[in-house]
Amino acid sequence: MYSEKIIYGVDEAGRGPLAGAVYAACVALNPKHVIAGLADSKKLTEQKRETLVKEIKLHAIAWSVASASVTEIDQLNILQASLLAMKRAIEKISPPKNALILIDGMHTPQLSYEVQAIIKGDERVAEISAASILAKTTRDAEMLRLHACYPMYGFNHHKGYPTKMHLAAIHRYGICGIHRRSFAPCAKF
């Protein structure tokens, strides 16, 4: 169906957390080197994601990861910040004009390429699955780095998601510089 076009898959990670940036990745896979085991990053173990990241980075035709900051999330809203991160990831690669950009979800950033939104694309399209894995592993690594700066919040355990542990830490310590002030649990502080 898309044989004459180079397919670039795009996905994001980190829309739901209360803290940290939102990340997006763009990946064009090499059709001559199939990477076994690609799937929605949320359905893979951390160990499997780390193994696949190495394969993706080694064998993909092109890949990139970009983000939108907490400040941008608070200023734009999480959807617009996610689309901004996606646009940045795509622009880092500078795909050829005949590229087909397949994006997980219902919304797409404004681009000068042929773009298609695919609901559950991270389960259905290998390129989007690969992008999902890159975005999630990059964001998780950043949250582990930030844990060293803010150990009282437990970012190494929940990566900023609104778990009981994280909400209890916010209640006890208030919010820190990487919390999303536009998200309801953080807006009170």
Residue frames relative to the residue before (quaternion, step in Angstrom):
aa qw qx qy qz dx dy dz
M 1.0000 0.0000 0.0000 0.0000 0.00 0.00 0.00
Y 0.7972 0.2115 -0.1020 0.5561 3.61 0.95 -0.89
S 0.2309 0.8527 -0.4593 0.0933 3.61 1.26 0.29
E 0.7102 0.4544 -0.2814 0.4582 3.64 0.95 -0.72
K 0.6880 0.4540 -0.2723 0.4964 3.57 1.21 -0.26
I 0.3962 -0.6576 0.5736 0.2857 3.53 -1.23 0.52
I 0.2769 -0.7823 0.5417 0.1336 3.56 -0.72 1.10
Y 0.0883 -0.7549 0.6494 0.0243 3.51 -1.00 0.99
G 0.1939 -0.7829 0.5832 0.0970 3.56 -0.77 1.06
V 0.0930 -0.7950 0.5993 0.0123 3.54 -1.06 0.84
D 0.1223 0.7647 -0.6277 0.0798 3.54 -1.05 0.84
E 0.3201 -0.7358 0.5669 0.1863 3.53 -1.30 0.36
A 0.1434 -0.7463 0.6384 0.1219 3.50 -1.39 0.23
G 0.7786 0.3836 -0.2638 0.4208 3.52 -1.02 0.80
R 0.3269 0.7423 -0.5283 0.2512 3.59 0.98 0.68
G 0.7432 0.4737 -0.2275 0.4142 3.58 0.98 -0.80
P 0.5734 0.6259 -0.3993 0.3465 3.64 1.04 -0.47
L 0.4839 -0.6479 0.5125 0.2888 3.53 -1.33 0.36
A 0.7809 0.2429 -0.1151 0.5638 3.58 1.27 -0.30
G 0.7561 0.3992 -0.2993 0.4236 3.52 -1.27 0.54
A 0.6257 -0.5518 0.4211 0.3560 3.50 -1.34 0.40
V 0.3914 -0.6382 0.5876 0.3070 3.54 -1.35 0.15
Y 0.2041 -0.7960 0.5651 0.0733 3.56 -0.94 0.95
A 0.0641 -0.7687 0.6340 0.0556 3.55 -1.23 0.53
A 0.1383 -0.7758 0.6101 0.0819 3.54 -1.19 0.58
C 0.1736 -0.7411 0.6413 0.0967 3.51 -1.30 0.56
V 0.0116 0.8162 -0.5739 0.0655 3.58 -0.80 1.03
A 0.0925 -0.7220 0.6818 0.0729 3.54 -1.16 0.82
L 0.2537 -0.7932 0.5388 0.1272 3.57 -0.54 1.17
N 0.4673 -0.6449 0.5313 0.2890 3.53 -1.28 0.53
P 0.3707 -0.7555 0.4876 0.2323 3.63 -0.49 1.10
K 0.6377 0.5261 -0.3261 0.4586 3.60 1.23 -0.34
H 0.7525 0.2587 -0.1840 0.5770 3.57 1.27 -0.10
V 0.1495 -0.8090 0.5663 0.0492 3.57 -0.02 1.32
I 0.2376 -0.7565 0.5955 0.1287 3.57 -0.92 0.95
A 0.3048 -0.7784 0.5275 0.1516 3.55 -0.47 1.24
G 0.7936 0.3647 -0.2553 0.4148 3.54 -1.17 0.70
L 0.4077 0.7053 -0.4909 0.3086 3.60 1.21 0.10
A 0.1620 0.7590 -0.6109 0.1565 3.56 -0.96 0.96
D 0.7039 -0.3823 0.3552 0.4819 3.54 -1.33 0.00
S 0.5168 -0.6852 0.4167 0.2996 3.60 -0.71 1.07
K 0.6352 0.5527 -0.3325 0.4248 3.59 1.05 -0.71
K 0.6955 0.4641 -0.2677 0.4787 3.59 1.21 -0.43
L 0.6331 0.5093 -0.3253 0.4837 3.57 1.31 0.09
T 0.5108 -0.6075 0.4964 0.3516 3.55 -1.18 0.50
E 0.6518 -0.5059 0.3849 0.4136 3.55 -1.25 0.39
Q 0.6454 0.5258 -0.3167 0.4547 3.59 0.97 -0.84
K 0.6628 0.4942 -0.3068 0.4714 3.60 0.92 -0.86
R 0.6271 0.5283 -0.3381 0.4618 3.61 1.00 -0.79
E 0.6683 0.5053 -0.3070 0.4514 3.59 0.90 -0.90
T 0.6278 0.5164 -0.3300 0.4799 3.60 1.05 -0.71
L 0.6899 0.4839 -0.2790 0.4604 3.57 0.89 -0.94
V 0.5782 0.5771 -0.3828 0.4314 3.62 1.04 -0.66
K 0.6530 0.5128 -0.3150 0.4598 3.58 0.91 -0.89
E 0.6618 0.5070 -0.2990 0.4642 3.58 0.95 -0.88
I 0.6519 0.5193 -0.3105 0.4571 3.56 0.94 -0.92
K 0.6998 0.4737 -0.2784 0.4565 3.57 0.79 -1.00
L 0.6702 0.5083 -0.2893 0.4569 3.57 1.08 -0.70
H 0.8333 0.2899 -0.0989 0.4602 3.58 0.85 -1.00
A 0.5204 0.6373 -0.4357 0.3649 3.64 1.14 -0.24
I 0.5505 -0.5796 0.4842 0.3557 3.56 -1.21 0.56
A 0.7752 -0.1109 0.1109 0.6119 3.56 1.00 -0.89
W 0.0761 0.7768 -0.6238 0.0399 3.54 -1.21 0.61
S 0.0603 0.7765 -0.6268 0.0229 3.52 -1.23 0.51
V 0.1714 -0.7444 0.6351 0.1147 3.51 -1.34 0.42
A 0.0107 0.7796 -0.6253 0.0330 3.56 -1.03 0.83
S 0.2119 -0.7870 0.5668 0.1204 3.55 -1.26 0.23
A 0.2393 -0.6785 0.6583 0.2214 3.48 -1.44 0.05
S 0.4771 -0.7295 0.4301 0.2349 3.54 -0.80 1.08
V 0.6750 -0.4572 0.3882 0.4296 3.53 -1.35 0.17
T 0.6266 0.5324 -0.3345 0.4605 3.60 0.99 -0.80
E 0.6667 0.4891 -0.2993 0.4761 3.60 0.95 -0.86
I 0.6090 0.5378 -0.3491 0.4670 3.59 1.04 -0.73
D 0.6958 0.4765 -0.2742 0.4623 3.58 0.86 -0.97
Q 0.6895 0.4761 -0.2834 0.4665 3.60 1.04 -0.70
L 0.7809 0.3751 -0.1728 0.4686 3.58 0.89 -0.97
N 0.3973 -0.6217 0.4858 0.4687 3.54 1.08 -1.02
I 0.6596 -0.5645 0.3237 0.3762 3.57 -1.15 0.59
L 0.6275 0.5293 -0.3575 0.4453 3.63 0.95 -0.70
Q 0.7007 0.4602 -0.2808 0.4673 3.59 0.76 -0.99
A 0.6321 0.5179 -0.3325 0.4708 3.60 1.05 -0.68
S 0.6251 0.5283 -0.3317 0.4692 3.60 1.06 -0.74
L 0.6587 0.4960 -0.2993 0.4801 3.57 0.97 -0.87
L 0.6220 0.5318 -0.3335 0.4680 3.59 1.07 -0.71
A 0.6494 0.5030 -0.3150 0.4755 3.60 0.94 -0.85
M 0.6327 0.5259 -0.3263 0.4654 3.60 1.02 -0.80
K 0.6552 0.5125 -0.3077 0.4620 3.57 0.90 -0.95
R 0.6493 0.5179 -0.3114 0.4618 3.58 0.96 -0.83
A 0.6504 0.5122 -0.3186 0.4617 3.59 0.96 -0.85
I 0.6547 0.5007 -0.3069 0.4759 3.59 0.99 -0.86
E 0.6873 0.4942 -0.2884 0.4474 3.58 0.85 -0.94
K 0.5792 0.5784 -0.3799 0.4308 3.62 1.12 -0.52
I 0.6926 0.4566 -0.2643 0.4918 3.57 1.10 -0.71
S 0.1435 -0.8015 0.5527 0.1775 3.59 1.02 -0.82
P 0.0559 -0.8321 0.5516 0.0131 3.60 0.53 1.14
P 0.5732 -0.5654 0.4456 0.3913 3.59 -1.20 0.41
K 0.6694 -0.5372 0.3397 0.3846 3.58 -1.19 0.50
N 0.6867 0.4698 -0.2971 0.4685 3.61 1.12 -0.53
A 0.3840 0.7315 -0.4810 0.2933 3.59 1.23 0.28
L 0.2177 -0.7105 0.6493 0.1618 3.51 -1.28 0.53
I 0.1823 -0.7955 0.5739 0.0671 3.56 -0.58 1.18
L 0.0975 -0.7926 0.6018 0.0102 3.57 -0.59 1.21
I 0.0904 -0.8301 0.5499 -0.0196 3.54 -0.57 1.20
D 0.4520 -0.6848 0.5044 0.2688 3.53 -0.93 0.95
G 0.7437 0.4122 -0.3061 0.4281 3.56 -0.97 0.87
M 0.6520 -0.5376 0.3955 0.3597 3.52 -1.31 -0.44
H 0.7437 0.3778 -0.1890 0.5181 3.58 1.23 -0.43
T 0.1317 -0.7807 0.6058 0.0781 3.55 -1.16 0.62
P 0.4860 -0.6271 0.5018 0.3447 3.58 -1.13 0.52
Q 0.5627 -0.5665 0.4676 0.3792 3.57 -1.27 0.32
L 0.0969 0.8006 -0.5775 0.1273 3.56 -0.59 1.19
S 0.4418 -0.6748 0.5158 0.2887 3.56 -1.24 0.35
Y 0.5508 0.5720 -0.3947 0.4623 3.57 1.21 0.61
E 0.5548 -0.5179 0.4951 0.4229 3.52 -1.32 0.09
V 0.0296 -0.8166 0.5734 -0.0588 3.56 -0.64 1.18
Q 0.0227 -0.7842 0.6201 0.0028 3.55 -1.08 0.76
A 0.2906 -0.7279 0.5971 0.1712 3.57 -0.92 0.95
I 0.0692 -0.7922 0.6063 0.0043 3.56 -0.93 0.93
I 0.3325 -0.7367 0.5579 0.1883 3.55 -0.57 1.18
K 0.8222 0.0590 -0.1330 0.5503 3.55 -0.87 1.10
G 0.1886 0.8198 -0.5127 0.1717 3.55 1.10 0.72
D 0.6200 0.5556 -0.3477 0.4312 3.58 1.11 -0.62
E 0.6694 0.4454 -0.2948 0.5163 3.59 1.28 -0.22
R 0.7650 0.4254 -0.1760 0.4504 3.58 1.16 -0.61
V 0.7739 0.2801 -0.1344 0.5518 3.60 1.13 -0.60
A 0.4771 -0.7106 0.4395 0.2727 3.58 -0.61 1.15
E 0.6513 0.5248 -0.3236 0.4423 3.60 0.94 -0.82
I 0.6582 0.4809 -0.3067 0.4914 3.58 1.04 -0.75
S 0.6040 0.5412 -0.3536 0.4660 3.61 1.03 -0.72
A 0.6557 0.5066 -0.3112 0.4655 3.58 0.93 -0.90
A 0.6481 0.5066 -0.3141 0.4739 3.59 0.98 -0.82
S 0.6128 0.5539 -0.3341 0.4539 3.58 1.03 -0.80
I 0.6725 0.4986 -0.2859 0.4662 3.57 0.93 -0.93
L 0.6662 0.4929 -0.3101 0.4658 3.61 0.89 -0.86
A 0.6631 0.5035 -0.3136 0.4566 3.59 0.88 -0.90
K 0.6896 0.4854 -0.2929 0.4507 3.60 0.84 -0.94
T 0.6905 0.4724 -0.3054 0.4548 3.61 0.80 -0.89
T 0.6343 0.5159 -0.3361 0.4675 3.60 1.04 -0.69
R 0.6673 0.4878 -0.3051 0.4730 3.58 0.93 -0.88
D 0.6417 0.5237 -0.3301 0.4528 3.59 0.92 -0.85
A 0.6444 0.5172 -0.3198 0.4638 3.61 0.97 -0.83
E 0.6480 0.5078 -0.3154 0.4719 3.58 1.00 -0.78
M 0.6588 0.4969 -0.3171 0.4674 3.60 0.97 -0.77
L 0.6107 0.5206 -0.3519 0.4818 3.61 1.11 -0.57
R 0.6263 0.5203 -0.3295 0.4781 3.58 1.03 -0.78
L 0.6884 0.4823 -0.2798 0.4640 3.59 0.91 -0.90
H 0.5370 0.6151 -0.4008 0.4155 3.58 1.18 -0.46
A 0.6215 0.5494 -0.3379 0.4446 3.60 1.05 -0.73
C 0.6778 0.4723 -0.2816 0.4880 3.60 1.13 -0.62
Y 0.8006 0.1659 -0.0442 0.5740 3.58 1.07 -0.79
P 0.0086 -0.8712 0.4905 0.0205 3.64 0.73 1.01
M 0.5973 0.6117 -0.3666 0.3670 3.60 1.10 -0.58
Y 0.6624 0.5232 -0.3104 0.4372 3.61 1.19 -0.41
G 0.3952 -0.7502 0.4594 0.2645 3.62 1.18 -0.33
F 0.1798 0.8217 -0.5239 0.1343 3.60 1.07 0.65
N 0.5843 0.5851 -0.3723 0.4214 3.60 1.17 -0.48
H 0.6889 0.4599 -0.2788 0.4859 3.59 1.21 -0.43
H 0.8417 0.2161 -0.0728 0.4895 3.59 0.73 -1.03
K 0.3464 -0.7847 0.4527 0.2438 3.61 1.34 -0.05
G 0.7317 -0.4424 0.2332 0.4631 3.58 1.13 0.61
Y 0.4942 0.6576 -0.4366 0.3643 3.60 1.24 -0.11
P 0.5580 -0.6529 0.4065 0.3118 3.61 -1.11 0.60
T 0.0952 0.7975 -0.5823 0.1259 3.57 0.48 1.22
K 0.6775 -0.4529 0.3684 0.4473 3.58 -1.30 0.17
M 0.6391 0.5404 -0.3188 0.4449 3.57 0.99 -0.87
H 0.6875 0.4783 -0.2821 0.4680 3.58 0.89 -0.95
L 0.6617 0.5041 -0.3086 0.4613 3.59 0.90 -0.88
A 0.6291 0.5192 -0.3315 0.4741 3.61 1.06 -0.73
A 0.6498 0.5088 -0.3174 0.4670 3.60 1.00 -0.80
I 0.6315 0.5139 -0.3325 0.4760 3.60 1.01 -0.75
H 0.6467 0.5180 -0.3178 0.4609 3.57 0.95 -0.87
R 0.7091 0.4673 -0.2591 0.4601 3.58 0.97 -0.85
Y 0.8228 0.2692 -0.0996 0.4906 3.60 0.83 -1.03
G 0.4681 -0.6253 0.4786 0.4011 3.59 1.20 -0.34
I 0.6018 -0.5506 0.4139 0.4042 3.58 -1.20 -0.31
C 0.3135 -0.7293 0.5761 0.1950 3.53 -1.29 0.38
G 0.7757 -0.4122 0.2476 0.4088 3.56 -1.31 0.02
I 0.7181 0.4185 -0.2721 0.4850 3.60 1.15 -0.30
H 0.4800 0.6450 -0.4548 0.3830 3.59 1.22 0.23
R 0.4422 -0.6799 0.5299 0.2478 3.55 -1.15 0.74
R 0.3004 -0.8049 0.4903 0.1466 3.55 -0.20 1.30
S 0.6387 0.5336 -0.3275 0.4473 3.61 1.19 -0.42
F 0.5909 0.5479 -0.3737 0.4592 3.61 1.26 -0.14
A 0.6469 -0.6081 0.3065 0.3431 3.56 -0.84 1.07
P 0.7053 0.4505 -0.3233 0.4416 3.68 0.63 -0.88
C 0.7003 0.4563 -0.2641 0.4813 3.63 1.13 -0.57
A 0.5767 0.6342 -0.3687 0.3595 3.60 1.14 -0.58
K 0.6030 0.5913 -0.3512 0.4044 3.58 1.18 -0.51
F 0.7055 0.4796 -0.2536 0.4560 3.60 1.18 -0.49
